[in-house]
Amino acid sequence: MHGDAAYICDACGEEIVIPIDLSQGAHQEYVEDCPVCCRPNRITLEVDELGGARAWAVGDG
Protein backbone atom coordinates (compact mmCIF):
# COMPACT_ATOMS: atom_id res chain seq x y z
CA MET A 1 0.00 0.00 0.00
CA HIS A 2 1.19 3.45 -0.86
CA GLY A 3 -0.78 6.46 0.19
CA ASP A 4 -1.20 9.20 2.71
CA ALA A 5 -2.62 9.67 6.17
CA ALA A 6 -3.33 12.86 8.08
CA TYR A 7 -3.03 14.04 11.67
CA ILE A 8 -3.94 17.24 13.47
CA CYS A 9 -1.00 19.15 14.97
CA ASP A 10 -1.38 19.21 18.75
CA ALA A 11 0.06 22.73 18.92
CA CYS A 12 -1.55 24.71 16.07
CA GLY A 13 -4.50 22.55 15.03
CA GLU A 14 -3.49 22.30 11.36
CA GLU A 15 -4.17 19.09 9.45
CA ILE A 16 -0.87 17.62 8.26
CA VAL A 17 -0.74 14.99 5.49
CA ILE A 18 2.04 12.41 5.78
CA PRO A 19 3.09 9.60 3.41
CA ILE A 20 2.63 6.00 4.53
CA ASP A 21 5.81 3.90 4.44
CA LEU A 22 4.89 0.26 5.10
CA SER A 23 8.55 -0.77 5.07
CA GLN A 24 8.56 0.54 8.67
CA GLY A 25 5.71 -1.78 9.73
CA ALA A 26 1.97 -1.53 10.34
CA HIS A 27 2.46 0.26 13.69
CA GLN A 28 4.82 3.22 13.73
CA GLU A 29 5.72 5.91 16.25
CA TYR A 30 8.09 8.79 15.60
CA VAL A 31 8.60 12.49 16.31
CA GLU A 32 8.10 15.00 13.52
CA ASP A 33 8.12 18.79 13.57
CA CYS A 34 4.93 20.41 12.29
CA PRO A 35 5.66 22.03 8.91
CA VAL A 36 3.35 24.94 9.85
CA CYS A 37 4.35 25.89 13.42
CA CYS A 38 7.60 23.87 13.80
CA ARG A 39 6.51 22.34 17.15
CA PRO A 40 7.35 18.64 17.66
CA ASN A 41 4.57 16.04 17.54
CA ARG A 42 4.78 12.38 18.49
CA ILE A 43 3.06 10.71 15.53
CA THR A 44 1.41 7.30 15.81
CA LEU A 45 0.43 5.57 12.57
CA GLU A 46 -1.50 2.31 12.39
CA VAL A 47 -2.42 0.41 9.24
CA ASP A 48 -5.03 -2.34 9.57
CA GLU A 49 -5.13 -5.63 7.66
CA LEU A 50 -7.51 -4.11 5.08
CA GLY A 51 -5.10 -1.27 4.34
CA GLY A 52 -6.93 1.45 6.23
CA ALA A 53 -4.57 3.93 7.86
CA ARG A 54 -5.09 6.02 10.99
CA ALA A 55 -2.66 8.64 12.30
CA TRP A 56 -2.75 10.89 15.34
CA ALA A 57 -0.38 13.18 17.19
CA VAL A 58 0.34 14.40 20.68
CA GLY A 59 2.69 17.22 21.62
CA ASP A 60 6.26 16.18 22.34
CA GLY A 61 7.75 19.04 24.19
Long-range contacts (C-beta under 8 A, 24 or more apart in sequence): 1-47, 1-51, 1-53, 3-53, 4-53, 5-45, 5-53, 5-54, 5-55, 6-55, 7-41, 7-43, 7-55, 7-56, 7-57, 8-56, 8-57, 9-34, 9-36, 9-37, 9-39, 9-41, 9-57, 10-39, 10-41, 10-57, 10-58, 10-59, 11-37, 11-39, 11-41, 11-59, 12-36, 12-37, 12-39, 16-41, 16-57, 18-43, 18-45, 18-55, 20-45, 20-47, 20-53, 22-47, 31-60
